[in-house]
């Protein structure tokens, strides 16, 4: 993954960047499988490595595939990125140790879900039960977000083609 | 669109299996990893694969624009109407317990329809965005 990221940052050819980003997503999916988050891994592999790579390639087909030379030195963005990264790493120091059974997330609602799902919902995949039933409102919201995003893209691109039609 | 014989044959072999896998992920989401979101994306991927090999023209004959646009809205509406069905049958909004003979039955039914709603919207949005991108390229 580190190699992919370094190659990503150094590459000037956007086609290579898109392919490398796809590789990064697949590796991320593998990491998530190793962490036993199979549902998330599946989403990462299909959306991150699949659909978004195809959409970015479509976008590249519309414009030039070489990145323009930056107009100023990239020191300021580098500083911002490094500072943000450092703050995030500092933030992880406050988290409980990895796979600590006493971590707050394991003692709050998770035990209740794990104990009650077989009795209340009777579905082997607890993730599906939590997403679709206990957090039904959240998932409705997420679906609406996907809907809104799609409608937004349609509105942006279609208006453009209509205007071009007027000019003809 | 490509005339390459190998690609066309491989695509014809693979696409039914991709579509099958999408259905598997959708309906097996209760038992294994997966669910509406993943299934919708995989179904969209099958159609996108078809487009890459056979071109947008033939895809639009197969999956016309109006179907895709209807899917975008229909999924959300299906999800929301499952919630309304809960109210009509005497529960709260998005309360699945009242949808079946027993509360467990109701939960199964509610989750099934809600997941279908998610899959339909996700698949529709992915396809619509992809169509718009490809169509712009054809215009220019």
Interface residues (C-beta under 8 A of the other chain):
Chain A: X38 X39 X41 X42 X43 X46 X47 X50 X51 X54 X55 X58 X59 X61 X62 X120 X121 X122 X123 X124 X125 X127 X128 X129 X131 X132 X133 X136 X137 X139 X140 X142 X143 X144 X146 X147 X149 X150 X151 X153 X154 X157 X158 X161 X164
Chain B: X25 X29 X30 X31 X32 X33 X34 X35 X37 X38 X41 X42 X44 X45 X48 X52 X69 X72 X73 X75 X76 X79 X80 X83 X94 X96 X103 X104 X107 X108 X110 X111 X114 X115 X117 X118 X121 X122 X124 X125 X126 X128 X129 X130 X132 X133 X134 X135 X136 X137 X139 X140
